[in-house]
Amino acid sequence: MMKKFISKNYKGIFLALAIVLLIVVLIITFNSKNPAKMIQNLDGSDEQAEVLDEASEIEDEGENVILLDNEEVYSFQITDSNNIMLTFERDGNDWVYPDDPTIDINEERIEKLLNYITDVRFVDVIVNDSEDGDGDEYGLNQDSPVYTIKDANGYSTFISIGKTDDKTGQVYFALNYDFSTVYVNSGKLAGVNKYAIEDLIQ
């Protein structure tokens, strides 16, 4: 009886199973955490740094344009959420703030912050064919906020941060002051300057 029912209705049963499977996949996909969305939804609460920490560990979308081990970074410079330029240097296994070496650095949080700038990805590339090769249209020029990473060999990489798309949260960026090539990040890269100096010290 059951075999007869299945053989008679197998198309309907197969379709129902396919729909159930699709719904399960969509629910899992929808509920998986997206670092760009997490950053876009920040509300300035006291837990903001913890959300940024969590987002830093989730793999971003797109292809790598920078990929380093955190241990390879000798020093780095960022602009924080208060628009203060911060520089950190490695001293053996520890991080120091050269402007005030007595400050006790939150080493664990520095590692989370480094996750953003040592694994930089892009979802699109725009070849900027304007005559002067500037990136003003994307908020990119010599005065744009810059993240700087210096490795142990003294080689520096400069990441200029441009506009953020209001609808998608995507961020425009350029490397080493070359504004003729504009990269589009999913939005995760914007997390770096959401940290404040007080988040990075004990």
DAKABEL-V199102 format. One record per pair of residues at least 12 apart in sequence whose C-alpha atoms are under 7 Angstrom apart, sorted by the first residue. I is the first residue (numbers start at 1). J is the second residue. If there is no record, write none. Layout:
I	J
I	J
This chain:
35	55
35	58
35	60
35	188
36	186
36	187
36	188
38	55
39	52
39	188
39	191
40	169
49	195
49	199
52	191
53	112
56	112
56	113
56	115
56	116
57	115
60	121
60	188
61	121
61	123
61	186
62	121
62	122
62	123
63	121
63	122
63	123
64	119
64	120
64	121
64	122
65	120
65	121
65	122
66	118
66	119
66	120
66	121
67	118
67	119
67	120
68	118
68	119
69	118
70	114
70	118
72	151
72	152
73	149
73	150
73	151
73	152
74	89
74	90
74	150
74	151
74	152
75	88
75	89
75	90
75	149
75	150
75	151
76	88
76	89
76	148
76	149
76	150
77	147
77	148
77	149
78	146
78	147
78	148
79	145
79	193
80	193
80	194
80	195
80	196
80	197
81	193
81	194
81	195
81	196
82	196
95	107
103	201
104	201
104	202
105	200
105	201
105	202
106	200
106	201
106	202
109	200
110	200
113	192
116	189
116	192
121	185
122	183
122	184
122	185
122	186
123	184
123	185
123	186
124	183
124	184
125	181
125	182
125	183
125	184
126	181
126	182
126	183
127	180
127	181
127	182
128	180
128	181
128	182
129	180
133	179
133	180
134	179
134	180
135	179
135	180
138	162
138	163
138	172
139	162
139	163
140	160
140	161
140	162
140	179
144	160
144	161
144	162
145	160
145	161
146	158
146	159
146	160
146	161
147	159
147	160
157	176
158	175
158	176
159	173
159	174
159	175
159	176
160	173
160	174
160	175
160	177
161	173
161	174
169	187
170	184
170	185
170	186
170	187
171	184
171	185
171	186
171	187
171	190
172	184
172	185
